[in-house]
Amino acid sequence: MPNTHHRRRRQLLRAAAAGLIAGYLPGGSARAVADPIIKRRIPASGETVAAIGMGTWITFNVGSDPRARQQRTEVLRTFLDRGGQLVDSSPMYGSAEAVLGHALASIERTDPLFAASKVWTPDEDATREQVARSERLWGIDRFDLMQVHNLVAWEAHLETLLAMREAGELRYVGITTSHGRRHRELERIMRERPIDFVQASYSLANREAEQRLLPLAAERDIAFIANRPFQGGRLIDRVKRHPFPGWAREAGLANWADALLKFIIAHPAVTCAIPATSRVDHMRENMQALRGPLPDEALRERLARHVARL
Ligand SMILES: NC(=O)c1ccc[n+]([C@@H]2O[C@H](COP(=O)([O-])OP(=O)(O)OC[C@H]3O[C@@H](n4cnc5c(N)ncnc54)[C@H](OP(=O)(O)O)[C@@H]3O)[C@@H](O)[C@H]2O)c1
């Protein structure tokens, strides 16, 4: 398996070098040169992706109500118009995938979407069936990234997903957790299996991933998606009750959402943060984090100390 993985990695790198994958930036630089949008390299390929993505848990689970669907379409349109690419969903999120599919069908797009969903079923034989169902719901031919959700039946699903990747039916394979659950097992998978992405919780108020997961992701060339960047809303609600500090504004940060998200994507091992929102005005705030200067280590620590006191 490692040989196959390395062969594929070489193929993808060759494709990137030949200019087949747009926007390749050497060295993992957080600031693009020609492109003002902050992008990060996916280590498995060298391809880049915008460092702010979009989550859909709860926020896109709005069923078939036409007004709610139209409103979420505007949230997605705002995300894509501002340079967003990676959208993360799951069969676990109720109607979210169907609502996404409806929104995608209504939006005329020129920029590439980076479609990421998950396999979430204890049935070890249902991997392909679930991926096919999600493709139908999204209205796409192929996922960029398919992740095993919360390590559920992960051995069997991972084996099938890796075979699908090998056959070109998926581009990348990953595995997810959240709330700090089962990190040791996740670490073992990261060490032993040829996965491209890992997803776990990481935010200014939950820095556990800095201890082991993020260094391991960097060491193993695995892209890292930070979920729950606002701690499910708790963190941003708390900080927004306080004025945004002048020293943070002087350092080039626009508002609380910008600061919390840039704190995350400034970590060198993070590929993408995926805040979820049901509101266009919040999406506009969040997407500011795709542009402008990133905080250095001293500023990150100052932000963390300040927020801890609020
Ligand atoms: N195991 C897993 O695989 C796993 C687990 C957890 C999460 N995830 C993924 O990660 C994504 C993000 O995590 P999450 O949805 O749990 O939480 P989150 O992104 O940390 O927080 C979402 C909450 O923040 C609020 N919010 C967003 N932007 C805001 C802004 N600018 N100002 C004020 N409030 C704002 C939203 O409310 P409004 O709607 O009012 O804006 C929403 O209630 C999920 O949607 C999902 O895709 C994956």
The ligand as a MOL file (V3000), in Angstrom:
LIG
                    3D

  0  0  0     0  0            999 V3000
M  V30 BEGIN CTAB
M  V30 COUNTS 48 52 0 0 0
M  V30 BEGIN ATOM
M  V30 1 N -16.6980 14.6670 13.3520 0
M  V30 2 C -16.7820 15.5050 12.3470 0
M  V30 3 O -16.4940 15.1480 11.2230 0
M  V30 4 C -17.2290 16.9010 12.5990 0
M  V30 5 C -17.6260 17.3030 13.8850 0
M  V30 6 C -17.9870 18.6370 14.0920 0
M  V30 7 C -17.9860 19.5170 13.0170 0
M  V30 8 N -17.6270 19.1020 11.7530 0 CHG=1
M  V30 9 C -17.6250 20.0300 10.6020 0
M  V30 10 O -17.0990 21.2760 11.0130 0
M  V30 11 C -18.0260 22.3150 10.7150 0
M  V30 12 C -17.8650 23.4570 11.7180 0
M  V30 13 O -18.1700 23.0580 13.0360 0
M  V30 14 P -19.5380 23.4680 13.7690 0
M  V30 15 O -20.5950 23.6880 12.7550 0
M  V30 16 O -19.7640 22.4480 14.8030 0 CHG=-1
M  V30 17 O -19.2170 24.7810 14.5600 0
M  V30 18 P -18.5070 26.2160 14.2770 0
M  V30 19 O -18.2350 26.4090 12.8330 0
M  V30 20 O -17.3910 26.2900 15.2460 0
M  V30 21 O -19.6640 27.2130 14.7600 0
M  V30 22 C -20.8440 27.3550 14.0730 0
M  V30 23 C -21.6810 28.4060 14.7780 0
M  V30 24 O -21.0010 29.6550 14.7350 0
M  V30 25 C -21.9040 30.6770 14.3780 0
M  V30 26 N -21.1760 31.6560 13.5350 0
M  V30 27 C -20.5330 31.4250 12.3720 0
M  V30 28 N -19.9560 32.5350 11.9190 0
M  V30 29 C -20.2620 33.5260 12.8050 0
M  V30 30 C -19.9620 34.9030 12.8850 0
M  V30 31 N -19.2080 35.5100 11.9590 0
M  V30 32 N -20.4420 35.6020 13.9440 0
M  V30 33 C -21.1880 34.9980 14.9060 0
M  V30 34 N -21.4980 33.6920 14.8800 0
M  V30 35 C -21.0450 32.9520 13.8350 0
M  V30 36 C -23.0100 30.0240 13.6150 0
M  V30 37 O -24.2160 30.6890 13.8630 0
M  V30 38 P -24.9680 31.4850 12.6580 0
M  V30 39 O -25.6210 30.4220 11.8370 0
M  V30 40 O -25.9270 32.3610 13.3830 0
M  V30 41 O -23.9200 32.2510 11.9060 0
M  V30 42 C -23.0450 28.6100 14.1750 0
M  V30 43 O -23.9670 28.5250 15.2200 0
M  V30 44 C -19.3760 21.5920 10.7710 0
M  V30 45 O -20.4000 22.3410 10.1900 0
M  V30 46 C -19.0230 20.3040 10.0560 0
M  V30 47 O -19.0070 20.4940 8.6610 0
M  V30 48 C -17.2250 17.8130 11.5430 0
M  V30 END ATOM
M  V30 BEGIN BOND
M  V30 1 1 1 2
M  V30 2 2 2 3
M  V30 3 1 2 4
M  V30 4 1 4 5
M  V30 5 2 4 48
M  V30 6 2 5 6
M  V30 7 1 6 7
M  V30 8 2 7 8
M  V30 9 1 8 9
M  V30 10 1 8 48
M  V30 11 1 9 10
M  V30 12 1 9 46
M  V30 13 1 10 11
M  V30 14 1 11 12
M  V30 15 1 11 44
M  V30 16 1 12 13
M  V30 17 1 13 14
M  V30 18 2 14 15
M  V30 19 1 14 16
M  V30 20 1 14 17
M  V30 21 1 17 18
M  V30 22 2 18 19
M  V30 23 1 18 20
M  V30 24 1 18 21
M  V30 25 1 21 22
M  V30 26 1 22 23
M  V30 27 1 23 24
M  V30 28 1 23 42
M  V30 29 1 24 25
M  V30 30 1 25 26
M  V30 31 1 25 36
M  V30 32 1 26 27
M  V30 33 1 26 35
M  V30 34 2 27 28
M  V30 35 1 28 29
M  V30 36 1 29 30
M  V30 37 2 29 35
M  V30 38 1 30 31
M  V30 39 2 30 32
M  V30 40 1 32 33
M  V30 41 2 33 34
M  V30 42 1 34 35
M  V30 43 1 36 37
M  V30 44 1 36 42
M  V30 45 1 37 38
M  V30 46 2 38 39
M  V30 47 1 38 40
M  V30 48 1 38 41
M  V30 49 1 42 43
M  V30 50 1 44 45
M  V30 51 1 44 46
M  V30 52 1 46 47
M  V30 END BOND
M  V30 END CTAB
M  END
